[in-house]
Amino acid sequence: MSLFVYNTLTGKKEQFVPLNPPRVHMYVCGITAYDTCHLGHARAAVVFDTVYRHLRRSGFDVTYVRNYTDVDDKIINRANKEGESCTTIAERYIEEYERDMTDLGVQMPSIAPKATEHIADMIATVKALIERGYAYEVNGTVFFSVRKFKDYGRLSGKNIEELESGARVEVDESKQDPLDFALWKAAKPGEPTWDSPWGPGRPGWHIECSAMSTKYLGQPIDIHGGGRDLIFPHHENEIAQAECAFGKQFVRYWLHNGFININTEKMSKSLGNITSIREILSHYDAEAVRLFLLTSHYRSPLDYTDKAMEEAASALTRFYDTAARLHAIHPGKAATKSEQPETEEGRELKEALLRFEGGFNAAMDDDFNTAMAIGQIFEIVRLTNRFLDVIDPQRSPFAGWVVLQFMHLQHMADEALGIFGSDPRDFSRRTQERAHANSGVDPDAVEKLIAERKAARVAKDFARADAIRKELADMGVEIKDRPDGTTEWRLK
């Protein structure tokens, strides 16, 4: 199978053919480190983590660069407001972001450069743009001449003649044209500065990605990714800078993930509906968050609601409940795939398992269609439960084969999606720990009541034992007496 991706630059799905196979160079815009990261950041990170995972599964040697913007107007404003340095602010939120990514199972990119570590590369790029006639300096600030780049607007589909001053472009009377944007900004009081040929100052936002991506990946890059909100002006400006400075195509395939809405409204600080990654992880398992983010195609808008997250959490529990049923079966007597299962349910499951790997990979090769891939996993879950409901798994050699196939499915899903690869016991433990933390139930009090109930049963005081069971149930605690005399409990 060949991999096909939707290229924003051409507006169509194309076969992915890297410039120098099997090497793939991929750059994704990272965070501006000035605040706690939210669900929108999580979606971009998880989407491109999945792209990264599938490319490597497909045999490509991927160099993945994801940057940190650690100097920017927002960082400067935050630093001045809190009376701290920009470095302190940026490092705080970079560390917080990396903790969130670790918890979400997002793999570290090959390289994670910071803007402030590449000032010399940005200055060199700006100098090249001036020398080639695409940029000009005014009082220590250097601007890019947008109209000199004939292909400006190609990525976003915007007509340069229709763009107006103030419509997502900086308004500055020193510009030759209102559409021009700053490559280098002259020093201002209260801002960090670096020396440059145009005097002290700092880089503009757009120049950092053009400079850093070119340093680490060269040109053209195979894949450049980010959220749809970056198409204009950021990615449009990246193209203009890079192609004018170096005279080469900048990027071959542009990939953009869709927006996240909160209860059908666009997520924004002005609406007060920002949901932080840390907050959502305090209520839901990280795999449930990944499942929610990947159940829709990455280019589609995604609506976050409590109901949607509960459905994702419930689906994940259903998967691990099925995995637990299978893990209880010893696969030592596993049948070969050529042997026939004992029931119609088994035959249907066998056919689905035999075609699963091909179908899963085909879905991922179709522009990383995680929604379709996940749908196939839950079809296997449905059929597996039907099969287990009608046979004695400990007496069925075919059930042993199902166990091995399901374990292979788990490995594939974990490798490609970062989901479904946990031991069911670990998932159950995580679920209970989170439930305990959020319930307010005192585990010591529960254990004390269980011990009292055990004593009541030994004394044949069944009325008291039943009363304690009801008291526990009212607390949201479900108990199960085991044959060995112990009692297990969990929160409902």
FIVEXBA-693247 format. One record per residue (C-alpha): residue number from 1; z, x negated, y negated. Coordinates in steps of 0.05 Angstrom, whole numbers, plus 5000, padded with zeros to 4 digits. Each point is the difference from the previous one (the first is absolute). Layout:
BEGIN
NUM	Z	X	Y
...
//
This chain:
BEGIN
1	5000	5000	5000
2	4987	4979	4928
3	5049	5010	4943
4	4978	5045	4943
5	5035	5003	4933
6	4991	5043	4939
7	4979	4955	4943
8	5020	5027	4931
9	4947	4955	4969
10	4942	5036	5035
11	5034	5067	5011
12	4984	5001	5074
13	5023	4979	5068
14	4971	4933	5022
15	5004	4955	5060
16	5050	4945	4986
17	4968	4931	5008
18	5041	4943	4971
19	4966	4944	4963
20	5022	4946	5050
21	5022	5034	5064
22	5049	4999	5032
23	5035	4981	4935
24	5019	5057	4954
25	5026	4990	4929
26	5040	5059	4974
27	5036	5008	4933
28	5044	5059	4982
29	5033	5012	4933
30	5075	4997	5006
31	5057	5026	4957
32	5018	4988	4928
33	5073	4980	5011
34	5038	5038	4947
35	5032	5059	5037
36	5020	5028	5067
37	4939	5015	5042
38	4982	5071	5020
39	4961	5037	5053
40	4934	4986	4966
41	5012	4925	5009
42	5020	5014	5072
43	4934	5035	5014
44	4958	4943	4974
45	5041	4949	5038
46	4998	5038	5066
47	4926	5017	4993
48	4979	4928	4991
49	5050	4976	5051
50	4963	5045	5048
51	4933	4973	4978
52	5027	4929	5010
53	5027	5018	5069
54	4935	5032	5024
55	4956	4943	4975
56	5041	4951	5039
57	5000	5045	5062
58	4924	5001	4993
59	4997	4924	5007
60	4993	4980	4926
61	5036	4940	4971
62	5029	5032	4937
63	5026	4965	4938
64	5037	5055	4963
65	5023	4989	4928
66	5045	5050	4964
67	5024	4978	4931
68	5062	5012	4958
69	4992	5013	4926
70	5062	4967	4971
71	4980	4997	4927
72	4978	5065	4966
73	5017	5046	4941
74	5043	5043	5045
75	5039	4941	5027
76	5010	4973	4929
77	5024	5068	4974
78	5049	5006	5059
79	5026	4929	4989
80	5011	5010	4925
81	5034	5067	5012
82	5048	4971	5051
83	5010	4933	4966
84	4974	4960	5058
85	4942	4953	5011
86	4933	5024	5027
87	5010	4954	5059
88	5066	5032	5018
89	4971	5070	4995
90	4938	4983	5041
91	5037	4963	5054
92	5050	5058	5007
93	4945	5051	5013
94	4957	4954	5043
95	5060	4989	5045
96	5013	5074	5003
97	4927	5015	5016
98	4999	4949	5056
99	5063	5031	5030
100	4966	5068	4997
101	4937	4972	5033
102	5040	4968	5056
103	5035	5066	5013
104	4933	5037	5001
105	4972	4950	5050
106	4948	4974	4951
107	4979	4930	5020
108	5000	4945	4949
109	4931	4981	4974
110	4973	4930	5012
111	5012	4982	4927
112	5043	5037	4948
113	4986	4964	4934
114	5036	5013	4935
115	4963	5004	4935
116	5046	4951	4963
117	4985	4947	5053
118	4925	5003	4984
119	4996	4995	4924
120	4956	4938	5004
121	4950	5037	5044
122	4998	5058	4951
123	4989	4954	4941
124	4943	4965	5037
125	4968	5068	5013
126	5007	5021	4927
127	4969	4934	4978
128	4941	5011	5046
129	4989	5070	4970
130	5000	4972	4929
131	4952	4944	5019
132	4953	5050	5033
133	5001	5045	4938
134	5038	5058	5030
135	5065	4992	4962
136	5024	4982	4929
137	5065	4979	4967
138	5032	5033	4939
139	5066	4972	4973
140	5022	4973	5067
141	4980	5061	5041
142	4938	4997	5044
143	4960	5064	5014
144	4947	5015	5052
145	4935	5029	4971
146	4990	5061	5044
147	4930	5017	4976
148	4974	4932	5020
149	5010	5016	5073
150	4943	5046	5016
151	5031	5027	5065
152	5066	5022	4967
153	5019	5069	5028
154	4964	4989	5066
155	5064	5007	5042
156	5031	5060	4964
157	4935	5035	4984
158	5018	5002	4926
159	4945	4998	4947
160	5017	4946	4950
161	4971	5040	4943
162	5047	5058	5014
163	5063	4957	5001
164	5041	5009	4937
165	5051	4957	4966
166	5070	5019	5024
167	4976	5030	5066
168	5039	4952	5045
169	4977	4940	4959
170	5041	4959	4951
171	4991	5017	4926
172	4999	4937	4957
173	4966	4992	4933
174	4986	4926	5015
175	4952	5018	5056
176	4926	4997	4988
177	4993	5063	5041
178	5054	5051	5018
179	4981	4995	5073
180	5016	4926	5003
181	5064	4981	5036
182	5048	4941	4994
183	4994	4941	5048
184	5053	4959	4964
185	5052	5027	4951
186	5027	4960	4941
187	5075	4988	5001
188	5046	5052	4971
189	5076	4996	4988
190	5041	5018	5061
191	4944	4985	5050
192	4992	4943	5050
193	4944	4952	4980
194	4959	4944	5028
195	4958	4947	4964
196	4925	5012	5000
197	4938	4974	4963
198	5008	5061	4954
199	5073	4988	4985
200	5064	5026	5034
201	4993	5067	5034
202	4998	5035	5067
203	4945	5029	5045
204	4975	5071	4998
205	5010	5042	5061
206	4930	5002	5028
207	4985	4926	5000
208	5054	4982	5050
209	4966	5034	5060
210	4932	4971	4985
211	5029	4930	4995
212	5048	5003	5059
213	4952	5033	5048
214	4946	4950	4984
215	5048	4942	5009
216	5022	5021	5069
217	4940	5037	5027
218	4940	4976	4961
219	4942	5047	4984
220	4978	5048	5024
221	5062	5031	5031
222	4987	5042	5061
223	5050	5055	4983
224	5038	5017	4936
225	5049	5058	5004
226	5049	5040	4959
227	5017	5070	4977
228	4948	5046	4968
229	5038	4994	4934
230	4977	4928	4996
231	4925	5013	5004
232	4997	5006	4924
233	5014	4960	4961
234	5033	4947	5043
235	4949	4990	5056
236	4942	5013	4953
237	5026	4944	4956
238	5013	4954	5059
239	4926	5006	5019
240	4977	4986	4929
241	5044	4938	4992
242	4987	4969	5068
243	4925	5010	5002
244	4990	4976	4929
245	5045	4940	5009
246	4972	4976	5066
247	4930	5030	5003
248	5010	5030	5069
249	5013	5067	5032
250	5075	5011	4998
251	5014	5049	5056
252	4957	5028	5057
253	5042	5060	5022
254	5048	5037	4954
255	5053	5044	5035
256	5046	5048	4962
257	5056	5044	5026
258	5012	5070	4972
259	5057	5025	4956
260	5066	5028	5022
261	5022	5067	4970
262	5071	5026	5002
263	5001	5074	5016
264	4927	5005	4977
265	5015	4965	4933
266	4977	4929	4984
267	5057	4951	5008
268	5020	4972	4933
269	5061	4978	4961
270	4985	5051	4945
271	5008	5057	5050
272	5062	4968	5029
273	4975	5008	5071
274	4999	4927	5022
275	5026	4990	5071
276	5022	4929	5013
277	4987	4965	5066
278	5074	4985	5006
279	5019	5073	4990
280	4952	5026	5053
281	5022	4947	5050
282	5072	5023	4992
283	4980	5068	5028
284	4943	4985	5049
285	4983	4948	5052
286	4950	4948	4975
287	4952	5019	5056
288	5003	5072	4977
289	4981	4978	4930
290	4942	4958	5027
291	4979	5060	5043
292	5000	5046	4940
293	4959	4950	4959
294	4948	4989	5056
295	4993	5072	5025
296	4950	5011	4944
297	4938	4957	4989
298	5015	4944	4952
299	4947	5023	4949
300	5027	5071	4997
301	5054	5024	4951
302	5067	5008	5034
303	5051	5053	4982
304	5073	4979	5010
305	5047	5058	5014
306	5066	5006	5037
307	4964	5043	5051
308	4945	4948	5012
309	5052	4945	5010
310	5041	5044	5047
311	4936	5013	5040
312	4986	4926	5005
313	5071	4986	5022
314	4997	5056	5052
315	4933	4974	5027
316	5029	4930	5007
317	5060	5028	5037
318	4953	5038	5046
319	4963	4936	5016
320	5063	4961	5016
321	5028	5058	5041
322	4938	4995	5043
323	5005	4924	5003
324	5073	5008	5023
325	4979	5047	5056
326	4949	4948	5023
327	5046	4940	4992
328	5048	5034	5048
329	4947	4994	5055
330	4996	4935	5039
331	4927	4979	5000
332	5008	4956	5062
333	4960	5048	5044
334	4945	5009	4948
335	4934	5026	5027
336	4935	4968	4980
337	4955	5038	4953
338	4952	5013	5058
339	5052	5042	5036
340	5003	5074	4986
341	5060	5034	4968
342	5034	5056	5037
343	4990	5057	4950
344	4948	5028	4952
345	5046	4979	4943
346	4999	4930	5027
347	4924	4998	5006
348	4993	5023	4928
349	5049	4948	4977
350	4965	4945	5040
351	4933	5015	4967
352	5032	4999	4931
353	5035	4934	5013
354	4937	4967	5027
355	4961	5018	4937
356	5058	4988	4951
357	4989	4927	4983
358	4926	5010	4985
359	5013	5061	4958
360	5058	4968	4962
361	4958	4938	4983
362	4941	5043	4980
363	5044	5039	4951
364	5026	4936	4969
365	4930	4971	4996
366	4979	5063	4961
367	5027	4978	4932
368	5071	4991	5028
369	5007	5073	5019
370	5073	4998	5016
371	5005	5076	4998
372	4952	5006	5059
373	5033	4943	5037
374	5069	5032	4993
375	4972	5067	5022
376	4976	4968	5065
377	5070	4971	5012
378	5032	5068	4994
379	4949	5031	5046
380	5024	4950	5052
381	5072	5019	4984
382	4983	5074	5011
383	4965	4988	5066
384	5055	4952	5025
385	5054	5052	4989
386	4958	5053	5036
387	4993	4952	5059
388	5074	4981	5002
389	5020	5074	4998
390	4966	5016	5066
391	5014	4939	5044
392	5058	4960	5026
393	4986	4934	4964
394	5043	4958	5047
395	4958	5021	5060
396	4932	4993	4966
397	4963	4934	5006
398	4952	5026	4946
399	5059	5008	4952
400	5012	4926	5005
401	4928	4987	4978
402	5011	5048	4941
403	5061	4959	4980
404	4959	4936	4997
405	4943	5034	4961
406	5049	5030	4951
407	5032	4931	4988
408	4930	4973	4986
409	4989	5057	4951
410	5065	4982	4965
411	4979	4928	4994
412	4932	5019	4971
413	5030	5048	4950
414	5053	4951	4978
415	4949	4944	4992
416	4952	5043	4960
417	5045	5049	4963
418	5069	4970	5001
419	5026	5064	5032
420	5021	5023	5070
421	5018	4931	5026
422	5076	5006	5002
423	5042	5007	5063
424	5020	5074	5002
425	5073	4979	5004
426	4993	4960	4936
427	4967	5059	4966
428	5056	5046	5023
429	5053	4951	4975
430	4966	4994	4932
431	4994	5076	4995
432	5074	5011	5015
433	5023	4945	4953
434	4960	5032	4943
435	5025	5069	5018
436	5072	4975	5000
437	4991	4966	4933
438	4970	5062	4968
439	5044	5053	5033
440	5069	4983	4976
441	5025	5008	5071
442	5056	4951	5018
443	4982	4968	5068
444	5074	4984	5012
445	5019	5073	4990
446	4945	5021	5050
447	5025	4950	5052
448	5071	5025	4990
449	4979	5072	5013
450	4959	4980	5061
451	5061	4963	5028
452	5043	5062	4986
453	4948	5044	5035
454	4999	4954	5060
455	5075	5004	5006
456	4997	5076	4994
457	4949	5003	5057
458	5043	4955	5044
459	5059	5048	4986
460	4954	5059	5016
461	5010	5027	4930
462	4928	5024	4996
463	5013	5045	4941
464	5021	4940	4958
465	4941	4959	5026
466	4951	5056	4981
467	5033	5006	4931
468	4990	4925	4988
469	4927	5005	5022
470	4990	5056	4949
471	5036	4959	4946
472	4954	4942	5014
473	4939	5045	4998
474	5022	5027	4933
475	5002	4928	4975
476	4927	4992	5024
477	5019	4959	5061
478	4968	5013	5068
479	5036	4974	5062
480	4976	4988	5071
481	5046	4988	5060
482	4973	4948	5048
483	5013	4999	5076
484	5042	4936	4993
485	5050	5037	4957
486	4980	4973	4933
487	4976	5043	4942
488	4941	4982	4956
489	4993	5029	4930
490	4948	5002	4946
491	4987	5036	4935
492	4955	5060	5004
//
